[in-house]
């Protein structure tokens, strides 16, 4: 069983090809970058890391990127014997709490939900339709990034607004759910007892969030109605007094579109540092640029606040997991987040942390601190396999 997974962003498209019948083997990794910008590029690497395709491409929009990917797969005979395509869909709303077989009704339901997520859902729907045109007989499965959080306690999901707004779907959805699922499943293999305990997962990348997990289930998460809230991110502001938005609209005369661009694309690490949205760049220049140093300090401070808050929500802490680009590769950031958290039992081993060891806490420390690579693509492939093989227990909810 060969399953193709697709994970699209605003200016990039990632794909992976898995053999999922006798095991879980990744056969191919692909990336289409700089969509809508000059210098578009498509690259494909096989299971050994050897480059299958690496070329420039004119990628005017996400549709062109998807066509370039499909053309590359076909040219190299890599789309033969596909069993299904699995898609990461950022927003599933209140309606979709599990992966779904893609149907025209589902696409119509997603289009009706565009006001919930105008930045992602139009592109997602276009991708689903483009794939259906290219492979009309191939099953497609939508895997929702919000699904992992749909069973959080009422007190964590709802805002302090009149109840009619919650009834209208204005609740804390949470995101990065496929990543959190990936970590929970990996932890279940590494330390089954830990999953039953009190776990905080820090997904720290260009998009950053944290989640409190107990028994493998989400208790709380930092992102909310949109991916904008919570931690400071690469270009997103994170938590913000809502009154600031009103001030920008009313007193500053900014348009809703301009405010959206400010909060989502011009803030966060980029806005504070005025240098870069990339943590690697900021770490490189923090000694000579106080703006970069301030951005890093704010990022770590907010992560520490959420770590303390989620330990309180969980009634303590047994396991802390770092994942995603910054979480997996920035030892300095991990150390700064953990500094001052010794009262919770977080005690790092400096050498292990510097070496990116799987366990970076000291022997005998009350809290086990781990670094676990996230694998959203594999989660999509697993969900897709379950949905198209009902006999194994499909994650499906009828529309």
C-alpha positions as MATLAB code, in Angstrom:
seq = 'XXXXXXXXXXXXXXXXXXXXXXXXXXXXXXXXXXXXXXXXXXXXXXXXXXXXXXXXXXXXXXXXXXXXXXXXXXXXXXXXXXXXXXXXXXXXXXXXXXXXXXXXXXXXXXXXXXXXXXXXXXXXXXXXXXXXXXXXXXXXXXXXXXXXXXXXXXXXXXXXXXXXXXXXXXXXXXXXXXXXXXXXXXXXXXXXXXXXXXXXXXXXXXXXXXXXXXXXXXXXXXXXXXXXXXXXXXXXXXXXXXXXXXXXXXXXXXXXXXXXXXXXXXXXXXXXXXXXXXXXXXXXXXXXXXXXXXXXXXXXXXXXXXXXXXXXXXXXXXXXXXXXXXXXXXXXXXXXXXXXXXXXXXXXXXXXXXXXXXXXXXXXXXXXXXXXXXXXXXXXXXXXXXXXXXXXXXXXXXX';
ca = [
       0.000    0.000    0.000;
       1.550    3.273   -1.169;
       0.178    6.474    0.352;
       1.081    9.991   -0.740;
       0.830   12.698    1.933;
       0.473   16.394    1.189;
       1.113   19.220    3.635;
       0.644   22.666    2.138;
       1.613   26.054    3.539;
       1.264   29.596    2.310;
       4.502   29.525    0.295;
       5.531   25.878    0.393;
       4.226   22.374   -0.209;
       5.678   19.276    1.403;
       4.934   15.743    0.331;
       5.996   12.242    1.273;
       5.426    8.803   -0.181;
       5.033    5.863    2.190;
       4.878    2.104    1.829;
       2.323    1.191    4.513;
       1.433   -2.474    4.028;
       4.131   -4.489    5.815;
       5.582   -1.544    7.744;
       5.937    2.221    7.613;
       8.685    2.991    5.134;
       9.149    6.478    3.723;
      10.076    6.068    0.072;
      10.267    9.718   -0.950;
      10.354   13.227    0.488;
       9.454   16.233   -1.636;
       9.343   19.970   -1.137;
       8.026   22.711   -3.385;
       9.266   26.086   -2.151;
       8.798   29.809   -2.789;
       5.277   29.476   -4.153;
       4.147   32.801   -5.583;
       7.693   34.180   -5.373;
      10.658   34.380   -7.678;
      13.025   31.436   -7.589;
      10.446   28.684   -7.116;
      11.968   25.232   -6.710;
      10.913   21.596   -6.484;
      13.087   18.918   -4.902;
      12.571   15.203   -4.362;
      14.803   12.851   -2.366;
      14.519    9.085   -2.106;
      14.654    6.960    1.047;
      18.474    7.042    1.084;
      18.566   10.821    0.743;
      19.662   10.752   -2.877;
      18.209   13.535   -4.990;
      15.639   12.349   -7.523;
      14.673   15.796   -8.783;
      15.968   19.301   -8.077;
      14.956   22.066  -10.434;
      13.637   25.587  -10.630;
       9.977   26.045  -11.474;
       7.516   28.856  -12.101;
       5.109   28.505   -9.190;
       2.569   31.286   -9.478;
       0.151   29.853   -6.913;
      -0.533   26.702   -4.841;
      -2.314   25.107   -7.801;
       0.800   25.462   -9.943;
       2.889   23.989   -7.114;
       0.626   20.953   -6.860;
       0.741   20.415  -10.624;
       4.539   20.644  -10.570;
       4.655   18.035   -7.806;
       2.293   15.671   -9.598;
       4.192   16.106  -12.879;
       7.472   15.318  -11.124;
       6.017   12.190   -9.520;
       4.621   10.971  -12.821;
       7.772   11.729  -14.788;
       9.785    9.519  -12.448;
       7.106    6.839  -12.193;
       6.555    7.540   -8.514;
       2.781    7.784   -8.631;
       2.324    4.192   -9.735;
       0.184    1.912   -7.551;
      -0.917    4.663   -5.196;
      -3.592    3.513   -2.754;
      -4.634    6.951   -1.464;
      -3.635   10.553   -0.858;
      -3.723   12.022    2.645;
      -3.974   15.768    3.210;
      -3.200   17.917    6.224;
      -6.110   20.312    6.684;
      -5.372   23.032    9.218;
      -8.916   23.793   10.381;
     -11.663   21.217   10.969;
     -13.890   23.423   13.087;
     -16.315   21.921   15.586;
     -17.646   19.508   13.003;
     -14.653   17.329   12.214;
     -13.033   15.572   15.145;
     -11.466   12.722   13.167;
      -9.920   12.120    9.719;
     -12.484   11.935    6.919;
     -12.783   10.385    3.473;
     -12.903   13.292    1.037;
     -16.218   13.674   -0.771;
     -17.860   16.579   -2.597;
     -19.979   17.124    0.529;
     -16.865   17.420    2.683;
     -15.268   19.932    0.311;
     -18.505   21.936    0.348;
     -18.510   21.843    4.157;
     -14.928   23.116    4.226;
     -15.769   25.917    1.813;
     -18.620   26.937    4.111;
     -16.070   27.129    6.940;
     -13.704   29.505    5.083;
     -14.638   32.464    7.358;
     -13.125   30.439   10.233;
      -9.786   30.201    8.463;
      -9.537   32.364    5.338;
      -5.752   31.983    5.292;
      -5.723   28.180    4.882;
      -9.066   26.651    3.890;
      -9.421   28.141    0.375;
      -6.014   26.751   -0.541;
      -6.852   23.394    1.073;
     -10.092   23.070   -0.885;
      -8.315   23.949   -4.117;
      -5.702   21.267   -3.402;
      -8.353   18.620   -2.719;
     -10.109   19.446   -5.972;
      -6.877   19.539   -7.977;
      -5.861   16.113   -6.671;
      -9.296   14.723   -7.491;
      -8.959   15.972  -11.065;
      -5.508   14.423  -11.468;
      -6.373   11.126   -9.745;
     -10.169   10.819   -9.971;
     -10.272    7.164   -8.897;
      -7.916    7.520   -5.947;
      -9.315    7.790   -2.397;
      -8.434   10.980   -0.552;
      -8.424   11.491    3.213;
      -8.524   14.809    5.056;
      -6.561   14.852    8.333;
      -7.419   17.816   10.531;
      -4.847   19.645   12.641;
      -7.584   20.630   15.092;
      -8.953   17.122   15.711;
      -6.520   16.210   18.508;
      -7.874   19.043   20.666;
     -11.596   18.571   20.092;
     -12.073   16.635   23.340;
     -10.381   19.112   25.669;
     -12.360   19.918   28.821;
     -15.106   22.489   28.440;
     -13.239   24.945   30.672;
     -10.237   24.886   28.319;
     -12.208   25.128   25.088;
     -14.540   28.015   25.832;
     -13.902   31.739   25.966;
     -15.504   34.102   28.471;
     -17.975   35.377   25.889;
     -21.773   35.104   25.928;
     -22.791   31.496   25.352;
     -24.312   32.197   21.956;
     -20.827   32.744   20.525;
     -19.648   29.298   21.606;
     -22.812   27.876   20.058;
     -21.814   29.669   16.846;
     -18.431   27.921   16.887;
     -16.188   30.526   18.494;
     -14.135   28.240   20.732;
     -10.492   27.297   21.313;
      -9.758   24.848   18.498;
      -6.018   24.414   18.958;
      -3.652   23.444   16.153;
      -0.514   21.382   15.475;
      -2.684   18.397   16.378;
      -1.013   16.010   13.938;
       2.344   16.871   15.476;
       1.033   16.270   18.992;
      -0.440   12.939   17.937;
       2.913   11.988   16.465;
       4.670   12.760   19.752;
       2.106   10.905   21.862;
       2.441    7.804   19.701;
       6.241    7.992   19.780;
       6.193    8.429   23.555;
       3.889    5.440   23.881;
       6.670    3.329   22.322;
       9.542    4.960   24.219;
       7.902    5.052   27.649;
       4.316    3.723   27.830;
       3.964    4.725   31.474;
       4.786    8.329   30.633;
       1.758    8.669   28.365;
      -0.539    7.947   31.287;
       1.124   10.717   33.273;
       1.330   14.491   33.079;
       3.005   15.607   29.858;
       3.718   19.013   28.339;
       4.703   19.063   24.672;
       6.455   22.127   23.240;
       6.093   22.301   19.457;
       8.568   25.069   18.737;
       9.076   26.042   15.130;
       8.199   28.948   12.885;
       4.717   28.267   14.185;
       4.928   27.529   17.898;
       2.502   26.124   20.421;
       2.395   24.046   23.587;
      -0.054   21.457   24.854;
      -0.872   19.841   28.182;
      -1.579   16.116   27.749;
      -2.739   13.466   30.207;
      -3.420    9.862   29.291;
      -2.602   10.702   25.672;
      -5.454   13.245   25.526;
      -5.259   17.026   25.215;
      -6.092   18.947   28.373;
      -5.203   22.426   27.105;
      -3.249   24.101   24.306;
      -1.855   27.542   23.623;
      -3.331   28.226   20.181;
      -6.997   29.097   20.144;
      -9.722   30.066   17.674;
      -6.920   30.669   15.174;
      -3.212   29.740   15.093;
      -2.448   33.351   16.047;
      -2.720   33.114   19.826;
      -0.404   31.648   22.438;
       3.354   31.709   22.080;
       5.293   34.325   20.161;
       6.197   32.785   16.779;
       8.280   33.498   13.714;
       5.957   36.172   12.319;
       2.843   35.818   14.520;
       2.432   37.943   17.618;
       0.950   35.282   19.895;
      -1.113   36.421   22.885;
      -2.370   39.971   22.477;
      -4.792   42.223   24.327;
      -7.886   42.276   22.062;
      -8.150   45.981   22.789;
      -5.034   46.529   20.696;
      -6.890   45.238   17.642;
      -9.757   47.647   18.318;
      -7.274   50.499   18.755;
      -5.519   49.697   15.482;
      -8.845   49.597   13.641;
     -10.438   52.641   15.222;
      -7.670   55.019   16.288;
      -4.990   54.094   13.754;
      -7.422   53.676   10.882;
      -5.946   50.370    9.775;
      -8.041   48.068    7.614;
      -8.891   44.531    8.771;
      -6.595   43.196    6.044;
      -3.723   45.379    7.240;
      -4.230   44.285   10.858;
      -4.302   40.656    9.747;
      -1.024   41.086    7.884;
       0.525   42.889   10.868;
      -0.386   40.214   13.404;
       0.266   37.161   11.230;
       3.132   38.154    8.963;
       4.992   41.143   10.458;
       5.115   40.433   14.200;
       6.661   37.750   16.422;
      10.416   37.214   16.177;
      10.532   39.235   12.966;
       8.653   42.205   14.362;
      10.543   42.398   17.647;
      13.991   41.771   16.210;
      13.525   43.696   12.963;
      16.125   41.246   11.682;
      14.662   37.835   10.936;
      11.864   35.388   11.706;
      14.404   32.558   11.818;
      15.700   31.624   15.270;
      19.020   30.514   13.762;
      19.652   34.001   12.420;
      18.759   35.591   15.738;
      21.020   33.312   17.758;
      23.844   34.108   15.366;
      23.601   37.854   15.915;
      22.174   38.197   19.442;
      25.547   39.246   20.942;
      25.834   42.192   18.589;
      22.175   43.111   18.089;
      20.102   43.845   21.220;
      16.891   43.587   19.213;
      17.661   39.967   18.355;
      18.551   39.273   21.986;
      15.247   40.779   23.140;
      13.252   38.685   20.672;
      14.914   35.484   21.900;
      14.400   36.440   25.538;
      10.706   37.121   24.963;
      10.236   33.827   23.132;
      11.785   31.849   26.000;
       9.943   33.846   28.656;
       6.567   33.091   27.120;
       7.403   29.403   26.784;
       8.351   29.295   30.487;
       5.051   30.935   31.410;
       3.063   28.338   29.492;
       5.145   25.519   30.939;
       4.310   26.699   34.448;
       0.647   27.216   33.580;
       0.268   23.750   32.111;
       2.023   22.129   35.043;
      -0.639   23.818   37.181;
      -3.444   22.602   34.890;
      -2.083   19.055   35.057;
      -1.456   19.123   38.796;
       2.264   18.614   38.294;
       4.650   17.509   35.589;
       6.182   14.138   34.754;
       7.441   14.579   31.177;
       8.420   17.560   29.038;
       8.927   17.008   25.306;
      10.574   19.428   22.874;
       9.813   18.987   19.183;
       9.718   20.770   15.769;
      12.552   22.803   14.256;
      13.565   24.956   17.219;
      12.591   22.374   19.809;
      14.603   19.621   18.152;
      17.700   21.565   17.101;
      18.171   24.661   19.293;
      19.849   23.418   22.494;
      20.354   26.997   23.688;
      16.626   27.730   23.506;
      15.744   24.511   25.338;
      18.183   25.405   28.103;
      16.850   28.943   28.469;
      13.262   27.757   28.649;
      14.134   25.235   31.358;
      16.261   27.639   33.395;
      14.335   28.652   36.490;
      11.958   25.686   36.239;
      13.935   23.575   38.699;
      11.132   23.984   41.252;
       8.985   21.829   38.947;
      11.663   19.141   38.815;
      13.053   20.193   35.428;
      16.803   19.573   35.658;
      18.739   19.493   32.395;
      21.989   17.657   31.773;
      24.094   20.252   29.965;
      26.090   17.765   27.880;
      23.052   15.755   26.844;
      21.203   18.893   25.854;
      24.133   20.201   23.822;
      24.331   16.851   22.042;
      20.579   16.754   21.300;
      20.258   13.439   23.136;
      16.829   11.763   23.184;
      16.680   12.373   26.955;
      18.265   15.634   28.073;
      17.317   15.637   31.765;
      19.639   14.480   34.517;
      19.509   10.933   35.796;
      16.994   10.692   38.598;
      15.393   14.072   37.849;
      11.693   14.252   38.825;
      10.766   15.340   35.297;
      12.005   13.482   32.236;
      12.837   15.968   29.482;
      12.915   14.500   25.988;
      13.664   15.618   22.446;
      11.415   13.733   20.022;
      11.301   14.502   16.278;
       7.787   15.179   15.081;
       6.463   13.400   11.994;
       3.200   14.905   10.783;
       3.537   13.159    7.419;
       3.640    9.720    9.029;
       0.559   10.578   11.090;
      -1.269   11.551    7.900;
      -0.237    8.254    6.301;
      -1.416    6.280    9.351;
      -4.764    8.046    9.453;
      -5.209    7.599    5.724;
      -4.545    3.884    5.946;
      -7.080    3.464    8.754;
      -9.776    5.398    6.919;
      -9.451    3.468    3.663;
      -9.283    0.141    5.519;
     -12.480    0.151    7.611;
     -11.839   -3.375    8.842;
      -8.950   -1.996   10.906;
     -11.161    0.642   12.542;
     -11.476    3.764   10.462;
     -11.456    7.180   12.110;
     -14.620    8.285   10.329;
     -17.614   10.375   11.263;
     -20.536   10.473    8.841;
     -21.326   13.863    7.381;
];
